């Protein structure tokens, strides 16, 4: 059991109930991961049930349901029954331990959702996004000190800022694609910059194929000037190319180019 979990469990078990309970909590220790169950009141005997796993210092929401209190300490839904008379403790909804559980889980869930959206729209290694990914993210201290409703406001603000950043990077990539599509002569510097910033996302894959087909000589020159490490990284980014990307014209143009090299062959193989 981790030190943090041991402290949390010890404090929960030492709590005494004063007045009407509003949040009911039970920690179930485990060798590899623990589970925490929490019941939060809504209205008219309705309660939200949430179950969290605690693994590698992170809380993750793994189950959620709405239960009705049938009798004192007994809650039920069509899929779940909970008896809070068994090992559950009553806690203040703004207790720092409750805050830590709910807020850290929400923070990690939000970060995971942002990473997923970024991978889809701008790629998983976009340097601009990675540089500002943690800007204004609520801190661990915020997680402990803020009631969940207050923390949600902080977290939502950070989420909206990150979504705006992702969208702005996506627009930059779309504008770059439009420039490539409208330009008859791509400069060597532009080509080199594109290859250094190229990432796993649809707009970049389409731009890559367009450069290879319409600006083949400049494209191959830039490819040959890349370092071994950069070229290897480029090959990895081309693995499992989405089926939606049309590469026939790019492959034909590369095959027709007078420049012959192993790197050209490798790019063609990745585009097939």
N, C-alpha and C positions, 0 to 999 in steps of 0.2 A: 504494500500500500504506500502511495507517495506521501511525503510529509504534508503537503497541502491538503490532501484528502483526509489524512488522519486528524489534522486540526479541525477541519470542517465537521467531520463526523463526531469528534469529541465535543465540540461546542453545541451541536444540535442535540446530542444526547443529554447535555447538561442543562438545556433550556427548561424553564418552567412556564406553564401557560398562565397568563394573567388576562382575565376578561375574555371576551369573545375572540376565538381564533379566526383569522382571515386567510391564512395560508398554511397548508399542511404539507410537511416534507418528510420523506423517508430516503435514507441513503442505504444502498445495498452494495457492500464492498465486494471486490473481486480481485483475483491475482493479477490479471492483465488489464482489466478495465472495470470501473465501478458503474453503478447506475443510480440515478437520483430521480425519485418520483415526486411530483409536486401537484397539488390541487389548489386552484385559485377560484374564488367565488365570482359568479356573474350576477345572477338575480333569480328570484323565484326558485330557490333550491337547485339552480343549475351551476355546475362547476366545470372549469376547464382542467382537464388532466393532461399533464405533459411528462414525458419520460426522457431523461438525458443520459447519455453515456459520457464517461470521463476517461479519455484515452490520450496518452502522450501530452498531458497538461492542457487538454482542450475539451470543453463541453460541447456535445453535439445533440441536437434535438432528434430523437429517433422515433417517437410516437406521440400522438396527440388525439384527444377525444373530448367530447362533451358528456358529462355525467350528471345524473339526477340523484339528489340525496334521498334515499328511500326511507331511511331511519337514522337515528343518531350514529354517525360514523360509518354508515354503509351507503356506498355510491354505486350507481349502475348505469350502463348504456347497453345497447343491443349487443355490443362486442366485448364488453369489459365490466368486471366487478371489482371494486376496491373496498377494503375494510380498513379505515384509518385508525381503528382501535389497535391495530397490530403494527407497532414500531413507528408509527407516524408521530411527528412532533409539530406543535403549533408554533408558528413564527410570525413576526411582524412582516408585512409585505415589503417593507423598506429596510429590513435587516441587511447588513452588509453582505452576509453569506448568500441571501436570496438574490441580492443585487448581482453579486459575482457570478452566480449560476446563470441567471436569465440574461444578463448583459453580455457576458463573455461569449455565451452561445450565440446570441444575436450578432455580435461583432464578427465572429468567425463565419457564421452563415452568410452574412453580407459580403464579407471579403471573398468567400468562395463563389458567390453569385457574380460578383464583379469580375473575378478572374475568368469565369466561364464566358461572360459577355465580351470581355476584351479579347479572348482567344478567338471567338467567332468573328468579330468585326475588325480587329486590327492586328491579330497575331499574338502569340504567347511570349514573345521576347521584345516587344516594342520598348525601346529605351526611354522614350519620353514618358510613357505610362509608368514604367517601372520606377523612374526617377521621382515621380510625384504621387505614387500609389498610396503612400502613407500620410500625405498632407492632410492635416486637420482630422485624422482618424482619432476617435475617442481613445483615451489612454486607459491603462489598467487601473489607475487611480479613479478615473471616471466610472469604470465598471463597478468598483466597490462603493463609491460614494453616492451615486445617483440612483434614485428609485427607478424602476423599469420604465415607467411612462416618461420620465424626464430624459432617461438615457436614449429612448427611442427617438426623441427629437434631435439629439446630438448625432445619433447614428444615421438618421434619415438625411440630415444636412450633409454629412460626409458622403453618403451614397449618391445624392443628387450631384454633388460636386464631381465625383468620380465618373458618373455617367456623362456629365457635360464634357469632361476631359476626353473620354473615349470617343464621344461623338465628334469632337473637334479634330481629333487625330484621324478619324474615319473620313471627315470632309477633306482634310489635307491630302489623304491618299486618293480620294475621288478626283480632286482637282489635278493631282499629278497625273492620274490616268488620262484625264481629258487633255492635258498638255501633250502627253505622249501620242495620243490618238490624232491630235491636230498638227503635230510637228513633223516636218519632212526631214529635218536634219538634227539629230540628237547629239549634243556635245559629249565628249569623253568624260568630262567632270560630272555631268548629270547622270550618265550611265553608271559611273563608279559609285556615286552617292546612292543611287537607287539600289544597286546590288548590296551595299553595306547596310541599308535600312530594310531590305526585303524581308518579309516575314510570312508566316503561315496564315493567310487570310485570302478570301476570294478576290478582293480588289487587287492585291499584290500579285496573285497568281495570274490574273488576266493581264496585268501590266507586263509581267515577265514574258508571257507568251507573245504579247504584242511587240515588245522590243526585239525579241528573238526573230520574229517573222518580218518586221518592217525595217529594222535597223541592225541587220545581222552582222555586218562587219564591225561596227562599233561595239556591238554586244559581245562578240567573240574576243575582240581586243581587250575589253574590260575583264572578261572571264580569265584570260591568260595572264593578266596582271595581278590577279588576286593571289594572296599568300596561300600556302598549303592549308593552313588552319581555316582561313576564310572560305576557301573553296569546299573544304570538307563540310563546314557548317552549311553552306549553300546546298550541297547535295542532301543533307539531312532534312532541310526544309522542303525539298522537292519530293521526299518520300511520301507515298500514299496521296498523290495528287487527287483532289476531288474530281469525280467523273464529269462534273458540270463545266470544267475548264477545257476549252477547245484548244488542242495543241497541234492539230494536223498541219496547219500552215507554218507554225514555228519549226516543226520537225523537217518539213520539206525545205524550208529556207536554210536551215542549218546543214542539211545534207548537200545542198547545192553550193554552199559557200566553198571558195577555193582553199580557205584555211583548213588545214588538217592537223588534228591533235587528239590526244587521249581525252583531254577535257571536253572537247566538243562531243566525242563519242559518249562520254559519261552523261552529259546533259541530255543528249538525244535519248539515251536509254531511260533516264528518269522521266522524260516527258511522254514516253510511250504508254 
